[in-house]
Amino acid sequence: MAESRSTGVAMWYRDLGAGDADPLLLLHAFPLNGKMFEPQMEALSATRRVIAPDLPGFGRSPRTPAQPDVGYYAGCVRSLLDRLEIPRVVLGGVSMGGYVAFECVRAFPERISGLVLANTRPDADTEEAREGRKEMALRVAQEGIGVLVDLQMERLLSPQTRAENEELVGRVRSIILENTPDGAVAALGAMRERPDSTATLGEINVPTLVVGGGEDTISSPEVMGQMAAGIPDARHVTLPNVGHLSNLEDSRGFNEALTEFLEGARTPAAAG
């Protein structure tokens, strides 16, 4: 498996594979970390460089000293690209990673040659959702990171996955427990205050894959379909019997969709 390294900008990352095409950089969901992309790194790294950082406060990355916003996380992504001397990447994000990806599209579109939006949504939180994040942050601060296993598992995984894939349930649990309470609380604040990205959809001018789960109750197929319809020429794939962590619940289907997309959007890496 890939080696994790410090970037000097409060992030660790996994880095595996090589190739002539632009690298694939994947941003993880809440409350997981870059380890959630091991199935994609193993499947795709034979022909393409794949990078999966831990956002600040998750995995092996330290928590930021102040309350970050999604713009801060996007700045960490840009700093990582600069440090690795990577001109452009195909950028992918699952759930929270998608929120950060939208900010990256606004902040440095010239560094993005393709986009993968998985199990995410462009709109800002409703007032009800904002209150829910505040309550969740309070419980994490009081009870520790383990409370997210109880609060989130039914939202992250489909009923079929929870009933039939005990190994995956255990893996998701272990990844959640690797993260820091402070990092989770900070991320909840950043997600709560994130801007509405609906207007950004029409400005996306790179090949885009929108992929989600048929049983996702957070980013439903309807939400994902509407998002895809707002992005010029986006491809939309729905994986059946899959919840919010589609890349883990149906890694084969997800990898097939991703491979087909990358082959169609194949872009040689720029010299630099």
N, C-alpha and C positions, 0 to 999 in steps of 0.2 A: 504494500500500500504506500501511498505518497508520504513524503516527509513533511512535517509541519515546521514552519519557520516563522520567526518574527519579522514583520515588515518595517518596524521602527515607527509605525503610525497606529499603534494600539490594536494591531490585528495579527493573528496567525493565519496561515493558509496551507492548504494541501495542493501539491503541484505534481502532476503526473502526465507523462506522454509528451509527444512532439509531433511536428508535422508542418507542412507549408501553409496550411490554412490558418486564419485568425484563431487564436485560442478561444476556448469556451470558458467563461467565468460564471460561476453559479452562486447565487445568494440564497441563504437558507431561510426557512420558515421560523416563526415563533411557536413554541419556545425550544427550538432545537439548535443545532449548529452545523458547521460544514460537513460533519461526519455523515449527515443524512444523504449526501450525494455519492457515497461509496459505490453504489450500483452503477451510476452513470460514469464515474471515473474508471471503473474496471472495464466497462463495455466500450467506451469511446476512446480511451487513451492509446489504443494501438495505432490510431491514425491521426489523432489530434491532441494537442496540449489541453488539459482540463485543470482548472484552478478553482478551489472551493475554500474561501476564507471563513473564519469565525468572526462574525461581527462583534464589536466591542461589548464585553461583558458576557460573551457566550463562549463555550468551549475553553480554549487556552488563551483567548484574548482578554486583556484586562479591561475593567470597567472604565468609562470616561470619567474625568473628575467633575464634570457638570452634567446637567440634564441635556442630552443630545436631542436633535431633531433629525428627521430623515435626511436633511441636507448634510448633517455631520457624517452620517453613515456613507452617503454618496461621496463625500470628500475623502473618506478613507479608501473607498474603491479607486478613486482617481489617483491617490497617492500610491496605492499598490501598483497600478499600471505604470506610473512614472518610475517607481523603484525597480520594477522588473523590466523596464524599457520596452513595454508592449504598446505599439501605436494604437491598435484597435482590437476589440474583442467582440465575439458574439456573447451578449450579456443575457443571463437567465436569472429569474427570481421566482421563488415559490412563496406565496402568501406575503408575509412581511418583506421577503426579498423582492417581491414584485413592487411593493411600495417604494423601496429604495431604488429599484430599477427605473421607475418613472422619474424620480428625481435626477438620476444619472442622465436620462434622455434629455431633460431640460438643461442640465448643467454642462454637459460635455458630449453632445450628440456626435461630434466628429470622431470620438473614440469608440463608437459603437457601430458595428457592421451588420448586426443581426440581433434580434430580440426574442426571448422566450419568456412568456408570461404564463405561469402555472398556478392554478388555484388561488388567484388573487382578484382584486377588483379595483377600479379606478376612483370610485367615489370616496368622499371623506366619511368619517364616522357620523352616524346619527347621534342625537343627544342621548338616546337610550344606550347605544354602544359606548359612548364616551363615559357614561356613568358606570357601565359594566367594567370598563378597563380600570377606572379609579378604584372600584371595589376589589378587583382582582389584584391590583398593585398593593393595596393595603393588606390583603391576606398574605401575599408573598412576603411582604416586609415583616409581618408578624409571625408567620408560620414556617417560612423557608421555601426553597425551590420545590420541595416535594409536593406541596399543595397543588402545583400545576399538573401533576400526573392525574390527580383526582378531578380537577376542574376541566382539563382539556382533552383527555383521552377519547371521550365519546364524540367530541367535536372534530378531532383530528382523523380518526379512523372510522371506516364504514362499519355497520353492524356485521357484515359478512367477514370483514378482516378481523374484527375483535373476536368473533366466534370461532374462526377457522385457522387463524395464523397466530398462535400463541408466541412463536419465536419473534415475529415482527413486533407484537405488542411489547414484549420484553425489551427489544432493541430500542424502540421509541422511548420507553420509560428510562432506560439507561442513558440515552442521549440527553433527555430533559434534565436528569439529575447531575449531569456534568457542568451545568451552567450555574452562574452566580445569581443569588436573589437580587443584588443591586443591578446587575445587567438586565434582568427580566423587568424589574420595576422601571428602569430607564427606557427600555424598549416600549413598554406599555404607554409611557408618556409620549414618546415620539410618535407612535401609531395613533394615539388619541388626538394629537395636534397636527397630523399630516394634512397637507392641502388636498383639495379635490383635483384629481388628475384627468377628469373627463375631457377637458378641452385639449389635453396633451395627445389624446388618441389620434386625432386627425392630423397631427403634426409629425407622426412617426413615419419616416420615409425609408426604412430599411425592412428587409424580409422579417416577418414576425410570425411566430408560432404561439397560439393560444391553446393551452391544454389543461383539462380539468377532469374531475371525477363525477360520474353520474349520480353519486350519493353524497356529494359535498354539500353540507348544509350551511357553510360559511360563504363560499363562492359557488353558488349553484350553477348548473348548466345554463340556466336562463341568463344569469348575470354574465357568465363567461361568453355566451353567444352574443349578447348585446355589446360587450367590450370588443369582441372580435369584429363585429359589424362596423364599429367606429374606427377601426384601423385599416387604412388602405391595403387591400390585397392580403389580409392576414389569413393564415390557415387556422382552422379550429378543429380540435380533436377532443372528444369526450370518451373517457375510459369507463366502461360499465362496471358496476358493483364496487366502485372505488370512492373513497372519501376525500379528505382535504390533503392527504400526503400521497398524491398520485404517483410520484416518482418512486416511492417505497412500496406502496400497496400493489401496484402493477408495474414493477420495474421493467418487465419485458415489453409491455405495450408502450410505456413511456419512452423507453430507449429506442424502440422501432420508430415511433413518431419523431423523436428528436434526430435520429440518424437520417431519416428520409428528409427532414427539413434541412439539416446541415449539408447534406449532399446537394440539395437543390439550391441552397444559398451559399455554396462554397465560394469563399473569397480568399485569394492569396494574401498572406501576411505582407504588410507594407515594409519596405526596407527601412532600416533605421539603426 
